[in-house]
Amino acid sequence: MVRVRLVSAVLILVAAHSLLLAQAPGPGAPVNGRQAVATKEFTLQGADVWTDTELVLKPGQHIAVTATGSLTYAGAKSANGPDGLSRAFKDLLRILPLNGAGRGALIARVGDADYAQPFLLGSNKDVVSPVGGKLWIGINQSASDTGEGSYEVELKILPAEATGSWGLATPVDNIPGVDNSLFAKIPRRISDKTGNPGDMVNFLILGTEEQMRKVFTTAGWVKVDSDVRETLLKGAIASLSKESYLTMPMSPLYLFGRAQDFGWAHAEPIAVVASRNHLRIWKAPFTAKGQTVWVGAATHDIGFEKDQRNDNLTHRIDPDIDLERKYVEKTLSGTGLVDQVSHFLPNRPVKEAKTATGGSFHSNGEVLVLKLIEPVAEPRVGN
């Protein structure tokens, strides 16, 4: 009888333990009714800047974060939590990974440091990842100005609300319709209003205007302001405040007999007036296998130089123009909206040249070609 009671007690304990395990939130525990696909916890020490989570996200997946703890910075009146310190005048002089957030804030990025745009997580937030890639979390501080203390961070990755699969763009040797007969209709370089040759054509996009707009905005590019008035004033204010005045106007340049149809910019967070990634794009007056062709010229502003046409001040571009072509490829391919990517070397490639303002640049002459994913047709209802 004693043995029977002992066995029964053990069975009851095992059943209770199993019930507790079933009720405990595990890696896939729901958040706001959604099933988490991954859960991880981290301790970020005050000396850390970036930490690799080893989580690979798809575009549209949610990052649900809960963070606690505190950091203390030299000169600060009090400690701060993962939401960061309130920005003060001295913050205008600091170089932070995410300039729009306070010092010590919990931040994140998706993808390589050279291409990814940091964003704020804070102490409690649900953020949608616009692009795919490896997730990094960090503290909004410079390596030479770290805090004392630590943060405890729990991350839950939730599925994207939109359905469908995601994958990186497929590299291919060639894309139908993109050949030397197509490039015979595309000038190798763009020009200023008086016809002085300038930047080289270094990328093509195949897709509708809606698709083209979507891939740039999803990747964090911003459509550039076309109003050139007050540019210097706005630029000076942006430089002093370290704010990213992304829409600082570009000068008009010409292809197919007209100024650019669109300008897009990715500003760098510290010195946007002197340094930003930007491009101009034109809709071609022809198609490739029935697809709209967008012809672009992308450059990276890295400072200022004298405009040799009029001795005025103008932006100086990085002479290694292929780095900006790669930047365009990396930022757009991570959106999941690019189907195929290829590099084409046309006849008479541009390898050494000068911009319309007199600055020199060099390239291997290849042109990046991105074919955007065709939108999924809506199912027909009825007959």
BALOBA-1460 file (C-alpha; in Angstrom, 3 decimals):
// residues 383
<rec num="1" residu="m" x="0.000" y="0.000" z="0.000"/>
<rec num="2" residu="v" x="2.858" y="2.376" z="0.823"/>
<rec num="3" residu="r" x="4.501" y="1.617" z="-2.505"/>
<rec num="4" residu="v" x="1.247" y="2.367" z="-4.374"/>
<rec num="5" residu="r" x="0.861" y="5.723" z="-2.595"/>
<rec num="6" residu="l" x="4.511" y="6.610" z="-3.311"/>
<rec num="7" residu="v" x="4.148" y="5.825" z="-7.014"/>
<rec num="8" residu="s" x="0.917" y="7.847" z="-7.165"/>
<rec num="9" residu="a" x="2.619" y="10.831" z="-5.529"/>
<rec num="10" residu="v" x="5.505" y="10.656" z="-7.999"/>
<rec num="11" residu="l" x="3.085" y="10.512" z="-10.924"/>
<rec num="12" residu="i" x="1.221" y="13.546" z="-9.597"/>
<rec num="13" residu="l" x="4.492" y="15.511" z="-9.261"/>
<rec num="14" residu="v" x="5.578" y="14.559" z="-12.786"/>
<rec num="15" residu="a" x="2.199" y="15.599" z="-14.184"/>
<rec num="16" residu="a" x="2.313" y="18.920" z="-12.317"/>
<rec num="17" residu="h" x="5.855" y="19.586" z="-13.537"/>
<rec num="18" residu="s" x="4.820" y="18.846" z="-17.128"/>
<rec num="19" residu="l" x="1.890" y="21.223" z="-16.785"/>
<rec num="20" residu="l" x="4.154" y="23.991" z="-15.511"/>
<rec num="21" residu="l" x="6.544" y="23.447" z="-18.406"/>
<rec num="22" residu="a" x="3.678" y="23.619" z="-20.863"/>
<rec num="23" residu="q" x="2.488" y="26.904" z="-19.365"/>
<rec num="24" residu="a" x="5.932" y="28.521" z="-19.171"/>
<rec num="25" residu="p" x="6.774" y="30.890" z="-22.058"/>
<rec num="26" residu="g" x="9.389" y="29.213" z="-24.218"/>
<rec num="27" residu="p" x="11.259" y="30.281" z="-27.348"/>
<rec num="28" residu="g" x="8.085" y="30.148" z="-29.391"/>
<rec num="29" residu="a" x="5.785" y="31.761" z="-26.822"/>
<rec num="30" residu="p" x="3.066" y="34.014" z="-28.306"/>
<rec num="31" residu="v" x="3.414" y="37.800" z="-28.112"/>
<rec num="32" residu="n" x="0.169" y="39.747" z="-28.520"/>
<rec num="33" residu="g" x="-1.399" y="36.678" z="-30.055"/>
<rec num="34" residu="r" x="1.477" y="36.046" z="-32.463"/>
<rec num="35" residu="q" x="3.754" y="33.022" z="-32.190"/>
<rec num="36" residu="a" x="7.425" y="33.972" z="-31.806"/>
<rec num="37" residu="v" x="9.756" y="32.188" z="-34.209"/>
<rec num="38" residu="a" x="12.816" y="32.836" z="-32.029"/>
<rec num="39" residu="t" x="13.647" y="34.202" z="-28.586"/>
<rec num="40" residu="k" x="17.055" y="35.226" z="-27.273"/>
<rec num="41" residu="e" x="18.379" y="36.996" z="-24.205"/>
<rec num="42" residu="f" x="21.513" y="39.128" z="-23.974"/>
<rec num="43" residu="t" x="23.477" y="41.054" z="-21.395"/>
<rec num="44" residu="l" x="25.019" y="44.147" z="-22.950"/>
<rec num="45" residu="q" x="27.888" y="45.576" z="-20.955"/>
<rec num="46" residu="g" x="28.469" y="49.319" z="-20.952"/>
<rec num="47" residu="a" x="31.657" y="48.912" z="-22.976"/>
<rec num="48" residu="d" x="29.802" y="47.138" z="-25.820"/>
<rec num="49" residu="v" x="28.901" y="49.037" z="-28.969"/>
<rec num="50" residu="w" x="27.552" y="46.320" z="-31.292"/>
<rec num="51" residu="t" x="26.608" y="42.696" z="-30.494"/>
<rec num="52" residu="d" x="25.883" y="40.013" z="-33.090"/>
<rec num="53" residu="t" x="22.588" y="38.299" z="-32.179"/>
<rec num="54" residu="e" x="23.195" y="35.522" z="-34.759"/>
<rec num="55" residu="l" x="19.553" y="35.949" z="-35.773"/>
<rec num="56" residu="v" x="18.858" y="36.315" z="-39.504"/>
<rec num="57" residu="l" x="15.700" y="38.268" z="-40.267"/>
<rec num="58" residu="k" x="13.405" y="38.371" z="-43.249"/>
<rec num="59" residu="p" x="11.855" y="41.655" z="-44.403"/>
<rec num="60" residu="g" x="8.657" y="42.383" z="-42.504"/>
<rec num="61" residu="q" x="9.476" y="40.271" z="-39.453"/>
<rec num="62" residu="h" x="8.893" y="41.989" z="-36.118"/>
<rec num="63" residu="i" x="11.510" y="42.566" z="-33.433"/>
<rec num="64" residu="a" x="9.773" y="42.663" z="-30.031"/>
<rec num="65" residu="v" x="12.191" y="43.892" z="-27.380"/>
<rec num="66" residu="t" x="12.068" y="44.219" z="-23.603"/>
<rec num="67" residu="a" x="15.138" y="45.746" z="-21.983"/>
<rec num="68" residu="t" x="16.047" y="46.773" z="-18.443"/>
<rec num="69" residu="g" x="19.137" y="48.022" z="-16.655"/>
<rec num="70" residu="s" x="21.056" y="51.269" z="-16.494"/>
<rec num="71" residu="l" x="24.235" y="52.942" z="-17.683"/>
<rec num="72" residu="t" x="26.117" y="55.878" z="-16.238"/>
<rec num="73" residu="y" x="28.123" y="58.223" z="-18.456"/>
<rec num="74" residu="a" x="30.852" y="60.601" z="-17.419"/>
<rec num="75" residu="g" x="29.413" y="64.085" z="-17.036"/>
<rec num="76" residu="a" x="25.792" y="62.915" z="-16.987"/>
<rec num="77" residu="k" x="23.666" y="64.125" z="-14.072"/>
<rec num="78" residu="s" x="21.992" y="60.738" z="-13.657"/>
<rec num="79" residu="a" x="21.998" y="57.169" z="-14.945"/>
<rec num="80" residu="n" x="19.860" y="56.249" z="-17.933"/>
<rec num="81" residu="g" x="17.970" y="53.200" z="-19.120"/>
<rec num="82" residu="p" x="17.650" y="51.610" z="-22.597"/>
<rec num="83" residu="d" x="15.642" y="54.605" z="-23.862"/>
<rec num="84" residu="g" x="18.808" y="56.701" z="-23.562"/>
<rec num="85" residu="l" x="19.585" y="60.126" z="-22.186"/>
<rec num="86" residu="s" x="17.603" y="63.160" z="-23.226"/>
<rec num="87" residu="r" x="19.572" y="64.925" z="-25.939"/>
<rec num="88" residu="a" x="21.411" y="68.021" z="-24.760"/>
<rec num="89" residu="f" x="23.475" y="70.683" z="-26.508"/>
<rec num="90" residu="k" x="26.693" y="68.680" z="-26.062"/>
<rec num="91" residu="d" x="25.132" y="65.813" z="-28.010"/>
<rec num="92" residu="l" x="25.443" y="67.984" z="-31.117"/>
<rec num="93" residu="l" x="29.201" y="67.508" z="-30.871"/>
<rec num="94" residu="r" x="29.150" y="63.759" z="-30.281"/>
<rec num="95" residu="i" x="29.437" y="61.123" z="-32.969"/>
<rec num="96" residu="l" x="26.772" y="58.476" z="-32.348"/>
<rec num="97" residu="p" x="25.724" y="55.467" z="-34.458"/>
<rec num="98" residu="l" x="22.105" y="56.718" z="-34.433"/>
<rec num="99" residu="n" x="22.149" y="60.484" z="-34.303"/>
<rec num="100" residu="g" x="18.419" y="60.813" z="-33.818"/>
<rec num="101" residu="a" x="18.448" y="58.918" z="-30.488"/>
<rec num="102" residu="g" x="19.938" y="59.797" z="-27.115"/>
<rec num="103" residu="r" x="23.273" y="58.597" z="-25.818"/>
<rec num="104" residu="g" x="23.003" y="55.150" z="-24.271"/>
<rec num="105" residu="a" x="19.805" y="54.126" z="-26.093"/>
<rec num="106" residu="l" x="19.372" y="50.502" z="-27.126"/>
<rec num="107" residu="i" x="19.595" y="50.404" z="-30.934"/>
<rec num="108" residu="a" x="19.750" y="47.837" z="-33.720"/>
<rec num="109" residu="r" x="20.694" y="47.372" z="-37.346"/>
<rec num="110" residu="v" x="19.998" y="44.654" z="-39.909"/>
<rec num="111" residu="g" x="22.929" y="43.834" z="-42.179"/>
<rec num="112" residu="d" x="26.523" y="44.951" z="-42.609"/>
<rec num="113" residu="a" x="27.694" y="48.080" z="-40.832"/>
<rec num="114" residu="d" x="28.778" y="49.658" z="-44.125"/>
<rec num="115" residu="y" x="25.246" y="49.531" z="-45.557"/>
<rec num="116" residu="a" x="22.698" y="49.150" z="-42.739"/>
<rec num="117" residu="q" x="20.796" y="52.054" z="-41.190"/>
<rec num="118" residu="p" x="20.601" y="51.886" z="-37.347"/>
<rec num="119" residu="f" x="17.184" y="52.249" z="-35.689"/>
<rec num="120" residu="l" x="15.909" y="52.679" z="-32.132"/>
<rec num="121" residu="l" x="14.741" y="49.762" z="-29.979"/>
<rec num="122" residu="g" x="14.619" y="51.335" z="-26.511"/>
<rec num="123" residu="s" x="13.171" y="49.602" z="-23.462"/>
<rec num="124" residu="n" x="9.962" y="48.196" z="-24.937"/>
<rec num="125" residu="k" x="9.147" y="48.245" z="-28.617"/>
<rec num="126" residu="d" x="7.831" y="46.223" z="-31.554"/>
<rec num="127" residu="v" x="9.800" y="47.170" z="-34.678"/>
<rec num="128" residu="v" x="9.304" y="45.892" z="-38.225"/>
<rec num="129" residu="s" x="12.488" y="44.987" z="-40.078"/>
<rec num="130" residu="p" x="12.316" y="46.615" z="-43.539"/>
<rec num="131" residu="v" x="15.137" y="44.489" z="-44.947"/>
<rec num="132" residu="g" x="16.557" y="41.022" z="-44.491"/>
<rec num="133" residu="g" x="19.882" y="40.105" z="-42.968"/>
<rec num="134" residu="k" x="21.684" y="39.480" z="-39.686"/>
<rec num="135" residu="l" x="20.367" y="41.393" z="-36.678"/>
<rec num="136" residu="w" x="22.830" y="43.335" z="-34.521"/>
<rec num="137" residu="i" x="21.915" y="45.154" z="-31.308"/>
<rec num="138" residu="g" x="23.985" y="47.865" z="-29.712"/>
<rec num="139" residu="i" x="24.290" y="50.853" z="-27.426"/>
<rec num="140" residu="n" x="24.107" y="54.299" z="-28.957"/>
<rec num="141" residu="q" x="27.579" y="55.445" z="-27.999"/>
<rec num="142" residu="s" x="31.047" y="55.815" z="-29.443"/>
<rec num="143" residu="a" x="33.818" y="53.349" z="-28.638"/>
<rec num="144" residu="s" x="35.716" y="56.147" z="-26.873"/>
<rec num="145" residu="d" x="32.794" y="57.285" z="-24.705"/>
<rec num="146" residu="t" x="31.152" y="54.222" z="-23.145"/>
<rec num="147" residu="g" x="28.926" y="53.915" z="-20.096"/>
<rec num="148" residu="e" x="29.270" y="51.926" z="-16.906"/>
<rec num="149" residu="g" x="26.610" y="49.321" z="-16.167"/>
<rec num="150" residu="s" x="24.663" y="46.870" z="-18.300"/>
<rec num="151" residu="y" x="21.359" y="46.140" z="-20.024"/>
<rec num="152" residu="e" x="19.382" y="42.900" z="-19.896"/>
<rec num="153" residu="v" x="17.707" y="42.446" z="-23.267"/>
<rec num="154" residu="e" x="15.091" y="39.927" z="-24.400"/>
<rec num="155" residu="l" x="14.369" y="39.727" z="-28.129"/>
<rec num="156" residu="k" x="11.449" y="37.916" z="-29.703"/>
<rec num="157" residu="i" x="11.275" y="37.584" z="-33.472"/>
<rec num="158" residu="l" x="7.703" y="37.497" z="-34.731"/>
<rec num="159" residu="p" x="6.544" y="36.491" z="-38.208"/>
<rec num="160" residu="a" x="5.846" y="39.051" z="-40.908"/>
<rec num="161" residu="e" x="2.216" y="40.025" z="-41.306"/>
<rec num="162" residu="a" x="2.391" y="39.699" z="-45.083"/>
<rec num="163" residu="t" x="2.457" y="36.247" z="-46.598"/>
<rec num="164" residu="g" x="4.970" y="34.986" z="-49.127"/>
<rec num="165" residu="s" x="8.537" y="33.781" z="-49.171"/>
<rec num="166" residu="w" x="11.693" y="35.859" z="-49.108"/>
<rec num="167" residu="g" x="15.160" y="35.331" z="-50.446"/>
<rec num="168" residu="l" x="18.170" y="37.282" z="-51.514"/>
<rec num="169" residu="a" x="18.366" y="38.357" z="-55.145"/>
<rec num="170" residu="t" x="19.673" y="35.598" z="-57.399"/>
<rec num="171" residu="p" x="22.998" y="36.418" z="-59.083"/>
<rec num="172" residu="v" x="22.836" y="35.587" z="-62.799"/>
<rec num="173" residu="d" x="25.288" y="35.917" z="-65.686"/>
<rec num="174" residu="n" x="22.812" y="37.768" z="-67.864"/>
<rec num="175" residu="i" x="19.249" y="39.063" z="-67.894"/>
<rec num="176" residu="p" x="17.148" y="38.728" z="-71.059"/>
<rec num="177" residu="g" x="16.961" y="41.991" z="-72.982"/>
<rec num="178" residu="v" x="20.087" y="43.458" z="-71.386"/>
<rec num="179" residu="d" x="22.778" y="43.344" z="-74.046"/>
<rec num="180" residu="n" x="24.886" y="45.640" z="-76.212"/>
<rec num="181" residu="s" x="21.937" y="46.414" z="-78.470"/>
<rec num="182" residu="l" x="20.190" y="47.893" z="-75.405"/>
<rec num="183" residu="f" x="23.296" y="49.776" z="-74.321"/>
<rec num="184" residu="a" x="23.673" y="51.199" z="-77.823"/>
<rec num="185" residu="k" x="20.657" y="53.363" z="-76.887"/>
<rec num="186" residu="i" x="22.026" y="54.433" z="-73.485"/>
<rec num="187" residu="p" x="24.678" y="57.167" z="-73.234"/>
<rec num="188" residu="r" x="27.654" y="56.086" z="-71.142"/>
<rec num="189" residu="r" x="27.586" y="59.292" z="-69.115"/>
<rec num="190" residu="i" x="25.160" y="61.940" z="-67.953"/>
<rec num="191" residu="s" x="25.848" y="65.655" z="-68.508"/>
<rec num="192" residu="d" x="25.141" y="69.106" z="-67.139"/>
<rec num="193" residu="k" x="22.792" y="71.589" z="-68.821"/>
<rec num="194" residu="t" x="25.462" y="72.848" z="-71.217"/>
<rec num="195" residu="g" x="26.451" y="69.342" z="-72.294"/>
<rec num="196" residu="n" x="29.615" y="68.845" z="-70.234"/>
<rec num="197" residu="p" x="29.906" y="65.073" z="-69.597"/>
<rec num="198" residu="g" x="29.743" y="64.031" z="-65.942"/>
<rec num="199" residu="d" x="28.987" y="60.946" z="-63.850"/>
<rec num="200" residu="m" x="28.847" y="57.550" z="-65.523"/>
<rec num="201" residu="v" x="25.722" y="55.454" z="-65.912"/>
<rec num="202" residu="n" x="26.446" y="52.630" z="-63.455"/>
<rec num="203" residu="f" x="23.161" y="50.834" z="-62.819"/>
<rec num="204" residu="l" x="19.884" y="49.799" z="-64.474"/>
<rec num="205" residu="i" x="16.626" y="48.753" z="-62.837"/>
<rec num="206" residu="l" x="13.971" y="46.725" z="-64.644"/>
<rec num="207" residu="g" x="10.465" y="47.158" z="-63.222"/>
<rec num="208" residu="t" x="7.456" y="49.443" z="-63.020"/>
<rec num="209" residu="e" x="7.580" y="52.898" z="-61.447"/>
<rec num="210" residu="e" x="5.624" y="51.582" z="-58.475"/>
<rec num="211" residu="q" x="8.135" y="48.753" z="-58.009"/>
<rec num="212" residu="m" x="11.068" y="51.145" z="-58.373"/>
<rec num="213" residu="r" x="9.664" y="53.541" z="-55.768"/>
<rec num="214" residu="k" x="8.906" y="50.684" z="-53.385"/>
<rec num="215" residu="v" x="12.363" y="49.101" z="-53.516"/>
<rec num="216" residu="f" x="14.083" y="52.413" z="-52.731"/>
<rec num="217" residu="t" x="11.735" y="53.450" z="-49.928"/>
<rec num="218" residu="t" x="11.840" y="49.968" z="-48.387"/>
<rec num="219" residu="a" x="15.644" y="50.137" z="-48.357"/>
<rec num="220" residu="g" x="15.515" y="53.465" z="-46.518"/>
<rec num="221" residu="w" x="16.337" y="55.745" z="-49.436"/>
<rec num="222" residu="v" x="14.516" y="59.078" z="-49.423"/>
<rec num="223" residu="k" x="13.208" y="60.935" z="-52.449"/>
<rec num="224" residu="v" x="15.200" y="64.134" z="-52.815"/>
<rec num="225" residu="d" x="13.660" y="67.589" z="-52.580"/>
<rec num="226" residu="s" x="13.613" y="69.276" z="-55.986"/>
<rec num="227" residu="d" x="13.372" y="72.835" z="-54.591"/>
<rec num="228" residu="v" x="16.882" y="74.296" z="-54.515"/>
<rec num="229" residu="r" x="15.930" y="77.456" z="-52.597"/>
<rec num="230" residu="e" x="17.378" y="77.865" z="-49.110"/>
<rec num="231" residu="t" x="19.619" y="74.856" z="-49.683"/>
<rec num="232" residu="l" x="22.684" y="76.461" z="-48.123"/>
<rec num="233" residu="l" x="20.755" y="77.603" z="-45.046"/>
<rec num="234" residu="k" x="19.115" y="74.244" z="-44.524"/>
<rec num="235" residu="g" x="22.414" y="72.505" z="-45.138"/>
<rec num="236" residu="a" x="24.223" y="74.639" z="-42.587"/>
<rec num="237" residu="i" x="21.562" y="73.968" z="-39.967"/>
<rec num="238" residu="a" x="21.679" y="70.245" z="-40.708"/>
<rec num="239" residu="s" x="25.449" y="70.166" z="-40.372"/>
<rec num="240" residu="l" x="25.456" y="72.016" z="-37.045"/>
<rec num="241" residu="s" x="22.712" y="69.928" z="-35.502"/>
<rec num="242" residu="k" x="24.068" y="66.678" z="-36.945"/>
<rec num="243" residu="e" x="20.568" y="65.914" z="-38.225"/>
<rec num="244" residu="s" x="20.181" y="64.002" z="-41.455"/>
<rec num="245" residu="y" x="18.703" y="66.466" z="-43.914"/>
<rec num="246" residu="l" x="18.166" y="63.676" z="-46.404"/>
<rec num="247" residu="t" x="16.299" y="65.742" z="-48.946"/>
<rec num="248" residu="m" x="18.994" y="68.347" z="-49.546"/>
<rec num="249" residu="p" x="18.467" y="69.068" z="-53.258"/>
<rec num="250" residu="m" x="20.659" y="67.685" z="-56.009"/>
<rec num="251" residu="s" x="21.608" y="69.781" z="-58.990"/>
<rec num="252" residu="p" x="19.832" y="68.760" z="-62.197"/>
<rec num="253" residu="l" x="21.862" y="66.595" z="-64.561"/>
<rec num="254" residu="y" x="20.729" y="65.331" z="-67.927"/>
<rec num="255" residu="l" x="20.168" y="62.088" z="-69.805"/>
<rec num="256" residu="f" x="17.893" y="61.418" z="-72.777"/>
<rec num="257" residu="g" x="17.644" y="65.196" z="-73.177"/>
<rec num="258" residu="r" x="16.045" y="65.897" z="-69.783"/>
<rec num="259" residu="a" x="16.845" y="66.271" z="-66.084"/>
<rec num="260" residu="q" x="16.546" y="63.305" z="-63.748"/>
<rec num="261" residu="d" x="13.072" y="61.919" z="-63.096"/>
<rec num="262" residu="f" x="13.946" y="60.965" z="-59.517"/>
<rec num="263" residu="g" x="16.692" y="61.603" z="-57.018"/>
<rec num="264" residu="w" x="17.230" y="59.298" z="-54.049"/>
<rec num="265" residu="a" x="19.545" y="59.740" z="-51.068"/>
<rec num="266" residu="h" x="20.918" y="57.770" z="-48.140"/>
<rec num="267" residu="a" x="22.467" y="60.325" z="-45.818"/>
<rec num="268" residu="e" x="25.258" y="59.514" z="-43.420"/>
<rec num="269" residu="p" x="24.313" y="60.431" z="-39.853"/>
<rec num="270" residu="i" x="27.259" y="62.626" z="-38.906"/>
<rec num="271" residu="a" x="27.985" y="65.093" z="-41.706"/>
<rec num="272" residu="v" x="25.120" y="64.884" z="-44.166"/>
<rec num="273" residu="v" x="26.041" y="68.129" z="-45.916"/>
<rec num="274" residu="a" x="29.507" y="66.871" z="-46.804"/>
<rec num="275" residu="s" x="28.809" y="63.163" z="-47.060"/>
<rec num="276" residu="r" x="25.850" y="61.205" z="-48.402"/>
<rec num="277" residu="n" x="25.078" y="58.411" z="-50.832"/>
<rec num="278" residu="h" x="22.889" y="59.656" z="-53.633"/>
<rec num="279" residu="l" x="21.758" y="58.835" z="-57.131"/>
<rec num="280" residu="r" x="19.781" y="60.152" z="-60.065"/>
<rec num="281" residu="i" x="17.515" y="58.002" z="-62.160"/>
<rec num="282" residu="w" x="15.783" y="58.397" z="-65.543"/>
<rec num="283" residu="k" x="12.998" y="56.432" z="-67.195"/>
<rec num="284" residu="a" x="14.349" y="55.226" z="-70.533"/>
<rec num="285" residu="p" x="12.333" y="56.000" z="-73.689"/>
<rec num="286" residu="f" x="12.404" y="52.277" z="-74.552"/>
<rec num="287" residu="t" x="11.836" y="48.927" z="-72.844"/>
<rec num="288" residu="a" x="13.770" y="45.664" z="-72.469"/>
<rec num="289" residu="k" x="11.658" y="42.609" z="-73.264"/>
<rec num="290" residu="g" x="8.585" y="44.676" z="-72.437"/>
<rec num="291" residu="q" x="9.943" y="45.848" z="-69.074"/>
<rec num="292" residu="t" x="10.395" y="49.477" z="-68.073"/>
<rec num="293" residu="v" x="14.077" y="50.428" z="-67.912"/>
<rec num="294" residu="w" x="15.341" y="52.882" z="-65.279"/>
<rec num="295" residu="v" x="18.833" y="54.210" z="-65.957"/>
<rec num="296" residu="g" x="20.803" y="55.510" z="-62.997"/>
<rec num="297" residu="a" x="24.005" y="57.225" z="-61.954"/>
<rec num="298" residu="a" x="25.053" y="56.830" z="-58.314"/>
<rec num="299" residu="t" x="27.867" y="58.629" z="-56.499"/>
<rec num="300" residu="h" x="29.075" y="59.085" z="-52.939"/>
<rec num="301" residu="d" x="29.688" y="62.646" z="-51.739"/>
<rec num="302" residu="i" x="32.717" y="62.690" z="-49.424"/>
<rec num="303" residu="g" x="33.509" y="66.391" z="-49.088"/>
<rec num="304" residu="f" x="33.818" y="69.614" z="-51.023"/>
<rec num="305" residu="e" x="35.963" y="70.901" z="-53.868"/>
<rec num="306" residu="k" x="36.093" y="73.808" z="-56.311"/>
<rec num="307" residu="d" x="33.746" y="73.669" z="-59.261"/>
<rec num="308" residu="q" x="36.139" y="74.153" z="-62.171"/>
<rec num="309" residu="r" x="33.370" y="75.607" z="-64.327"/>
<rec num="310" residu="n" x="32.751" y="78.659" z="-62.148"/>
<rec num="311" residu="d" x="35.080" y="78.465" z="-59.077"/>
<rec num="312" residu="n" x="32.096" y="77.891" z="-56.771"/>
<rec num="313" residu="l" x="32.043" y="75.262" z="-54.035"/>
<rec num="314" residu="t" x="30.623" y="71.855" z="-54.969"/>
<rec num="315" residu="h" x="30.519" y="68.340" z="-53.600"/>
<rec num="316" residu="r" x="33.499" y="66.062" z="-54.191"/>
<rec num="317" residu="i" x="32.664" y="62.429" z="-54.953"/>
<rec num="318" residu="d" x="34.550" y="59.297" z="-53.994"/>
<rec num="319" residu="p" x="36.697" y="58.615" z="-57.080"/>
<rec num="320" residu="d" x="36.199" y="54.835" z="-56.681"/>
<rec num="321" residu="i" x="32.763" y="54.945" z="-58.268"/>
<rec num="322" residu="d" x="32.318" y="51.165" z="-58.073"/>
<rec num="323" residu="l" x="31.955" y="51.355" z="-54.294"/>
<rec num="324" residu="e" x="28.739" y="53.325" z="-54.704"/>
<rec num="325" residu="r" x="27.476" y="50.854" z="-57.296"/>
<rec num="326" residu="k" x="28.030" y="48.130" z="-54.687"/>
<rec num="327" residu="y" x="26.249" y="50.255" z="-52.080"/>
<rec num="328" residu="v" x="23.162" y="50.465" z="-54.302"/>
<rec num="329" residu="e" x="23.265" y="46.710" z="-54.869"/>
<rec num="330" residu="k" x="23.619" y="45.850" z="-51.178"/>
<rec num="331" residu="t" x="20.916" y="48.183" z="-49.895"/>
<rec num="332" residu="l" x="18.314" y="47.242" z="-52.522"/>
<rec num="333" residu="s" x="18.989" y="43.495" z="-52.618"/>
<rec num="334" residu="g" x="18.245" y="43.131" z="-48.910"/>
<rec num="335" residu="t" x="14.630" y="44.235" z="-49.345"/>
<rec num="336" residu="g" x="13.467" y="40.957" z="-50.855"/>
<rec num="337" residu="l" x="12.060" y="42.961" z="-53.781"/>
<rec num="338" residu="v" x="14.903" y="42.208" z="-56.203"/>
<rec num="339" residu="d" x="14.574" y="39.011" z="-58.225"/>
<rec num="340" residu="q" x="17.854" y="38.917" z="-60.135"/>
<rec num="341" residu="v" x="21.131" y="40.803" z="-60.049"/>
<rec num="342" residu="s" x="23.752" y="40.904" z="-62.770"/>
<rec num="343" residu="h" x="26.764" y="42.960" z="-63.890"/>
<rec num="344" residu="f" x="27.164" y="43.853" z="-67.543"/>
<rec num="345" residu="l" x="30.265" y="45.203" z="-69.273"/>
<rec num="346" residu="p" x="29.038" y="47.197" z="-72.297"/>
<rec num="347" residu="n" x="31.032" y="48.132" z="-75.364"/>
<rec num="348" residu="r" x="33.079" y="51.305" z="-74.838"/>
<rec num="349" residu="p" x="33.007" y="51.087" z="-71.021"/>
<rec num="350" residu="v" x="33.893" y="54.138" z="-68.920"/>
<rec num="351" residu="k" x="36.991" y="53.455" z="-66.831"/>
<rec num="352" residu="e" x="38.652" y="56.843" z="-66.280"/>
<rec num="353" residu="a" x="36.855" y="60.186" z="-66.534"/>
<rec num="354" residu="k" x="35.987" y="63.493" z="-64.857"/>
<rec num="355" residu="t" x="32.709" y="64.796" z="-63.509"/>
<rec num="356" residu="a" x="31.046" y="67.870" z="-64.993"/>
<rec num="357" residu="t" x="32.603" y="69.924" z="-62.178"/>
<rec num="358" residu="g" x="36.118" y="68.628" z="-62.866"/>
<rec num="359" residu="g" x="36.582" y="65.886" z="-60.266"/>
<rec num="360" residu="s" x="38.106" y="62.618" z="-61.457"/>
<rec num="361" residu="f" x="36.744" y="59.084" z="-60.972"/>
<rec num="362" residu="h" x="37.561" y="55.536" z="-62.056"/>
<rec num="363" residu="s" x="35.646" y="52.268" z="-62.557"/>
<rec num="364" residu="n" x="35.960" y="48.776" z="-63.973"/>
<rec num="365" residu="g" x="33.258" y="49.875" z="-66.423"/>
<rec num="366" residu="e" x="30.582" y="47.402" z="-65.364"/>
<rec num="367" residu="v" x="26.922" y="48.375" z="-64.992"/>
<rec num="368" residu="l" x="24.788" y="46.863" z="-62.238"/>
<rec num="369" residu="v" x="21.458" y="45.428" z="-63.443"/>
<rec num="370" residu="l" x="18.631" y="44.724" z="-60.987"/>
<rec num="371" residu="k" x="15.454" y="42.966" z="-62.103"/>
<rec num="372" residu="l" x="12.659" y="43.595" z="-59.614"/>
<rec num="373" residu="i" x="10.243" y="40.910" z="-58.478"/>
<rec num="374" residu="e" x="7.000" y="40.825" z="-60.410"/>
<rec num="375" residu="p" x="4.012" y="41.642" z="-58.172"/>
<rec num="376" residu="v" x="1.828" y="38.662" z="-57.346"/>
<rec num="377" residu="a" x="-1.441" y="38.809" z="-59.258"/>
<rec num="378" residu="e" x="-4.566" y="39.028" z="-57.113"/>
<rec num="379" residu="p" x="-6.786" y="35.934" z="-57.444"/>
<rec num="380" residu="r" x="-9.825" y="36.474" z="-59.650"/>
<rec num="381" residu="v" x="-13.213" y="36.291" z="-58.011"/>
<rec num="382" residu="g" x="-16.087" y="34.682" z="-59.930"/>
<rec num="383" residu="n" x="-16.081" y="34.061" z="-63.651"/>
